[in-house]
Amino acid sequence: MKYSAIILFIVSSLCLAQGGRVTYKFISNGSETDIPRLNLSSSASTNISHFSNSQGEDFFFDYNSRKTYQSFVLKNSSRITTIEEFGNYPQPELTGDTATILGYLCNKATVVIRSNHIDLWYTNSAGIKGSPALNLGPELGLVLRVVRNNNFEILAEKIEILDMDVNLFTDFGEIVDAPTYKEKVTENNFTTVRIFTDEKINFGDTIVNPQGDIEGITYRWSKGTVILKKATLPENLQGNIVYAELTERSNGDAYDRTGTLFVIPDTKSLSFLDAFKNGVDILPEYESKSEKIYRGFTLTDLYQPPIELMRFITPFGIGHYNSQVTVKGISWEDSVTYRQDVTDLLGVLEGEMWIGVFIGCYDKGGHRVSLKLKYHPDDPDAKNIPQKKYWVQPVINTVNIMEMSSQEYPTIFLYDTLTVTVDVPKGIKNLKLRYISTGHGGWGGGDEFNKKMNEVFIDDKQVYKYIPWRDDCGMYRKYNPASGNFPNGISSSDYSRSGWCPGSTGVPVDIPLNNLSAGKHTIKVYIPMGKPEGTSSSAWNVSAVLIGEMSP
């Protein structure tokens, strides 16, 4: 009778212990990481297991229906959920190997997911089920150890057998497919600011802008070739990676055109916005050795040129001409999206500002553009990141944004080394010059198709030289339906060019200036620009911005 009572007590205890909790830690290359612990709860009575991650996502294993549920509450307080069958996950293969983890005999299984080799150790002796990942062995039992590529590990460090129930949510909100779920959850983790949506940039329209400086309204300037908007961007987002994402589609223009995305600084008494309102003649003049006048290209005591966020060149007629041109083996893209990291300019991408887009075209149909700025936290779990202050000083911008309002083409380098004086304040560290250069002149002898050295001098000392050149333009053929095909088998868009391709961005280079002291300095840019031929002439679009971190 004594032994029967003991057995009855043990059986009764097991019946009361209807679930449990498993705590997992994360290990990388043998060292524990700072990833928060994962706690898996499992119920034998409901046959459901659950865990959540540091982002607030909920994950369920429903062993009754053999389904998983992944659920999340978005910023707008709505819940979305995606559901998957157990059988749709990669199926592990058993190896016959065993190991003991936390006193439980475990079997080993392996699975390969997107070229990642993953080893799993699981037990069927704990009375509970679950895994630290929905797609890793949901039907094996209780997964206690996961090793990916022999360098990343999820390891159970504690198992508690408890009397507990785990249930599915009563309301899973909107049920969506897995790609939609991933997109919505990812977008929830970063900030998107939509500046322009399908706006027209063209030439020749009658422009009537509203009076005043109204936020959120798209203003059109320079005969329609510039769009401009006053916007308020999020502040105090240090620790974010910032992307400018501009989408362009031809609305009738068949040619490759220079484009620029820019912001207008207003810390001086005169700004580029004043030129839009009152005419290009109010911009400060730069007189070349040839006695030709160039307006608004360089920093002065009273004026700052526009800060270029991104240089881009439109492809030949993308979208509009897709149905008019057929080339065997090529399917034309409907639009092109230029996506560039502009994190270095975060210091001017917060708060209230004017932001604009220029495309230099003389076509009535022109182009359609959309623009988003995306602020991605480098570490979504990081809290209270110390806010840094940055000094951002534009010094040169020869892109003639007001081309259609008689701003001069940047031919200044034919006779001159472009020179500008800048005053660097005290307490600036990690100083650098962000420099973008593209050469233009679209005939055989033009600078578009000929390599030219760019040299940058600080106080007459050369600090950088390079040849802006792109020899990968053939990669962009599918964006260029209106690009002509020549008898030699090459399309116009295929040819290598001076720092750009039709359908690409101009790539910035960073020139470190860590040893530059506070005070006044002279910056010079020299380019051996080719001479005109007949009615054809070359030009160089150059922008340069000083960026430094301000000491507390």
N, C-alpha and C positions, 0 to 999 in steps of 0.2 A: 504493500500500500504506500510505503514511504517513497519508493521510486516512481510509482504512478503519479503521486502528487507533484513530484519534481518535474516529470515530463509534462503534466498538465499545466504547470506554472510557466514552463518555457514556451509551450504552444500558445498560451494566453498572451504572453508578452509579445510574441511575434505578431499575433493578430492585432494588438494595440498599436504596434509600430507600423503604421500604414504608409509611411513615406520617409523622406530624408532630405538632407541638404549636403551638397558637395561644393567645396571651395577650391577654385583653381587659381594658380599663379602663372605668370608668363616669364619665360626665360629665353634670352637671346645670346648665342655664342657662349653659353655657360654661365652667364650672369643674369640675375633677376632684373627685370625691367620695371619701369614706373607705371606700367599699364595697370589700372585698378583691378582688384580681384574680381573674378566672375563667380557668382553664386547660383548654382543650379538647384532648384527645388523640384522634388518628384513625389507624386502621390500614387500609391498602389491601389487605393480605393477608386479613384477617378481614372487611373491609367493615363495621366497627363503629367508632363514635365514642363518646366518654365525657367527661363533666365532672362535677364535684361543686361544691356551694355551701358557704358558711361554716357552715351548719347541719348539714352532714354528709350531705345527700341526694346520691344518685348518679343520674345521668341518662345513658341510653344511646340512641343511634340504631342500630338494626339494619337496615342497608340490604339485607340478604338477605331478611328477612321483611317489610320495609317497616313496621316497628313501633318505637315508643318504649317505654322502660322507665324508670319513676321509682321509686326504692327507698330505704328508710330503716330504720335500726335504732332501735327505741323504747327508752325507759328500762328496760323489763323485759327487754331483750336480744333480743327477737323482731324479725324483719325482716318488713316488709310491702312490697308492690310493686303498682303499677298499670300496666297495659299499654294502649297506644292505637295504632290504625292510623294511618299517615301520612295516609290519605285523610280522616280525621275532623277534621283540623285545618283552620282557615281557609286557603283557597287564595289566594296572592298573585297580583296582576295585574302583568304586565310593562309597563314604561313606554317602553322604547326608549332611556332615558337611560343614560349610562355615566360612570364615574369610575375613577381609578387609586388604589388603596390598597395601600401597602407593595410597590409595583412590579407589582401584579396588576391587569389590566383587569377591572373589575367592572360588571355590569349592575344596573339598579335595578328593584325591584318594590315594590308597595304593597299593604297589607292593612288592613282596619278590623276591630278587635276591641273589642266593647263600647264603641263610640263613640270609641275611640282610633285616631287615624290613625298608621300605622306605615310608615316607609320602610325598605327593606332593600337593601343592596348586597352582591352575591355574585359569586364567580368559579368557573369550572370549569377553571382553569388550574393550580391548586396541586397536583393529584394527590391531595388529601384532601377529605373532606366534613365537614359539621357546622354547627352554629348555636349561639349562646350561650343559646338558649331552645328547648325542645322544640317549641313550637307556632309557631315563626317560620321558615317555609320549610324544613322538614326535607329536601325533595327538590330544592331549588334548586341545591345544590352546597356551597360553603363560604361562609357568611355572614360578612362582615368588618365590617359596620357596620349598626347598628340605630338609627333615630331615631324616638322616640315624641313626637307632638304638638309637634315642633320645639323641645322643651326638655329632653328626656332622651335620652342617647345611650350606646350600648355600642359601643366602637370597638376593633378589633384593633390592638395596638401592636407585636406581634412574631410572626413565623411562623418555626418551626424545622422543616426537613425532616429527619426522623430515620428510622433503621431500628428500628421498634417494632411490637409487636402489641398490640391491644386486644381483650379478650374479654368476653363477658357473664359475670355471676356464674353459678356452678354451682348455687347455691341462692338463689332469690329469696324464700324464706319464704312467707308467706300472700299469695296474689293477691287483691286487692280492687278494687272499682270506684273510679273517680276521686273521687266525693264522700266515700266512706268513708276513702280514703287521706288526703285533705285534712283531714278531721276528726281523724283519729288523729295526724297529724303536727302539726297546730296544737295539739291538747291536750297533746302531748308538750313543747311549748315553754312552757307555763305550769303553775302549781300549782293544783290543785283540792282543796279541803277540804270534804268532805261532812259536814254537821253533823246534819241531820235528813232522814229519808227516809220519806215517806208517813206522817207522824205525825198522830194525831187530836187536834184541839183542840175540845172541846165543853163542855157544862155538865151536871152532875148525876151523873156517875159516882162510884162509891166509889173513892177514891184510896188506894192503899197503896204508898208509895215505899220503896225499899231504904234500910237504915240506912247512915249515913256519906255522904261526898262521893266517889262513885265516878266516875272519868273514863269517858266513853263511854256512860253510862247516861242515858236520857231520864227526867227527873223531871217529874211533873205536879203543878201547884199550883192553888190558888184554884178548887177544884171542877172542875178539868179545863180551864180557859180559858187556862192558861199551861203551856208546855212549856219545860224548862230542861235544859241539858247542860253538864257540865264538859269542856272541850276544850283541846287544846294546838295552837296555831296556829304556822305557820312563822315563824322569826325572821330578822332581818338581811336583809329583802327591800326595802330602800330602792331606789328606781328602778323599783318595780312600780306598776302601776295596779290597784287592788283593786275588785272588784265583788261586791256582795251580790246573790244570785240566789235569790229565794224564789218557789216555785210553790204556788198555792192552788187547791183545788177544793172546792165545797160537798159535804158529806156528809149534807145534810138541811136546813141553815139556808138560808132563802130571802132573807134581808135583807142590806143593806149594813152592814158592821160595821167599827168602828175596829180596826186592827191595828198592832202595833209590833214591830220587831226591835231587841233591845237587848243590851248587855253590862252586867255588874254590877261596878263597881270595888270593890276591897277594901283600899284604902290607909288607910281610917279604921277606928276601933274598931267602928263600926256600919255594916252594909251592907243592901241590899235582900234579900239572901239570908237574913239573920237574920229578916226579916219573914215570908218564906215559911215558915220553920221554926217561928217562935215567935208569929206573929200580927202583924197590921198595927199594933196599938196600941203596939208598941215603936218605931215610926218617929217621928222628931222632929215636933213639932206646929208648925203655922203658924196663928196665930189672926188671923182677919180682923176688920175693923171691925164686922161683924155678929155677932162673937163666935162664929162657926162655926169649927170646928177642921178643918184640912186636914193630912194626914199624908204625909210623905215627898216633898213636892214640891220642896223647895229645899235647897241646900247649907248645911251647918252646920259647926262646928268638928269635930264627931265623925262626920259622915255625908255621903256623896256620893250623889245620886240616880242612877238608872240612866242610862247613856249610850245615847241613841237612835241607832241606825245608820240606820234607815229607818222612816218612817211609811207605812202603806198602808191603803186602804179596800177591803174585799172587795166584789165585785160581787153583784148579786142572783141567787143560786142557780146560779152557773156549774157545769156538769157534771151535778149531781144532777137538775136540772129541765129539762135540754135536751130530753128526749123528751116532756115533758109540755106544752110550749108551742111552738106553731108560728106564726111570723110570716112572711108572704110576703116573699121576697127576702133573708131573713137566715139564715145558717148559723151556729149557735152554736159558740163555741170551747169546747173540753173543759175547759180550765183557764186560769188567768191567771198569767203569770210577771212579777214585779216585779224589775227589774234596775237597780240604782242604783250609781253610782260613790261609794265610801266611802273613797277614797284619803286624804282629809284626816284620817281617823281611824286611819291605819295605826299610829300610836303606841300604840293600845290593841288592835290586831288582831294581836298576836304573843305567843307564850308561852302560859302556862296561864291560863284564864279561864272564867267562866260566861257562856253566851250563851243567850238565850231568845226566844220568840215569844209574844205575847199577841193574842188576838182576843176582843173583848167580845161574846160571844153567850150567849143563854139557851136554846139549842137542844140537845136530847139527841144529835142526829146531828152537828151542828156542821160542822167543816171538816177537810180533809186538807191538810197542808203538807209541803213539802220545802225544804231550805235548803242552798245551796252558797256558799262564799267562793272567789273565783277571783283569783289573784295573777298578773298578766300583766306580764312584763318590758317596760318601755317601749322598750328596745333589746336584743334577744336577744344581740347580739354584744358588749355592754358587759361589761367585767370589772372586778372590784375597785371597785365603786361605793362611795365614802365613805359610811359609815353615819351618818345624822343622828339626833338625839334630839329628841323632841317632848314638849311639855307639853300634856296634854289634861285639862281641868278641867270636869266637868259642873257647871252652876250651877242649872238649872231643868229639871224634867220633870213636867208636870202631867197626863200620860197616866196615868189611874188603873189601872195594870196589875193591881192587886189589887181591882178593882171588885167581883168576886163574893165577896170577903172583907171587904167593907164599907169599902174605901178610898173616900174621898169623890169625887164628880164634880167636875171643875174649874170650879165656878161662882164662884170667888174674885173674878173680874174684875167681878162685878156691883157690888161695894162697894169694891174695893181696887185700888190699883196694886201688883202683886206685886213685892216688894223682897227682894234678897239681897245679902249682902256677900261679896266674894271677895278673897283675898290673892294678888297676882301676884308671883311670885318674880323675883329679879334675873336678868339675862341672857337674857330672852325677846325674840325679834324676830319680825317678820311676824305679829303677834298679830291674831286675828280671832275673831268670835263667829259660830258656826254655829247658825242659828235656824230652827226649823220651827214653823208655826202652822196649825191647821185649826179652823174654827168649826163648831159642831154645834147642832142645835135644829131638828128636821125638821117644822116647820109654817110656814105663810105668814109669820108674824111672827118666826120663829126665826132665829138667827144663821147657820144653815146656808145660808139663801137670801137673806141681806142683807149687803151690803158693810160691813165694819167696819175702820177704820184701826187698825193695830198700831203702837205707838210704843215705841221702846227708848231708855232714858236711861242714861248713865254719869255718876255723880256729879251728878245732876240736870240734865245737859246732854243734849239730844236728839241721838242719833247716827244714828238711822235711823227711818224710818216708811214703811209701805206697806200696801196692802190685799191680803191673800191672797185670790186669786180665780181660779177656773178657768171659762172660758167655752167649753171644747172638749169638754165631757162627751159630746156626741153621738157622738164618735169611738169611744166604748166600748160602744155598743149591743150589739154581737155578743158581749160578755161577760156580758150581763145578761138571761138568759131569763126570770127571774121578776119583772122590772121591769114594772109595769103600764103599759098603753097607754091614754091618756086620749082623750076624744072630740075634743079639739082637735088630735089627731095627734101629740102629744108623749108620749114615754115618761118615766117618773119618772127614769130614769138619764140622760136628756138634759139635765136642768136644770142651769144653772150653779150653782156652790157655792163656799163660803168655803175655797178652797185645796185642793180635792180633787174627784175624780169617783169614782163607784162603779167600781172596777177600776183605780184609779191610785194613785200615790204622792203624798205631800205633798212638795213641792219645797223643799229647804233654801235659805236665802239666806245669803250670807257678808257680814258687817258688818266692814269693816276697822277695826282699833283700833291702828294702828302707833304712835300717839303716846301710848299709855297707859303710864304709868310704873310701875315696881315699887312694891309696897305695897298697902294696902287700898283697895278701890273698891266703890261701891254700884251695882248694876245694877237697874233698874226696868223693868217691862213694863206698859204701859197699853193696855187694850182696852175700848171703850165697849159692853160686853155688854148685850144687850137683857133686859128684865124678863120674868119668867115670865108665862104666860097659863094660868089654870086649873091643870091638872096638868102642863103642858108647860113646860120650862125649857131655856135654852141652856147651852152649855159651850164652853170653848176648851182644846184640847190644845196645849200649848206646850212645846217643849224648847229649851234653849240650852246650848251647850258652847263654852268658850274653847279655842282651839287656837293654839299658838305654837311656834316653833322655838327650841330651847335652844342657846345659844352654847357652843362647845367649852370 
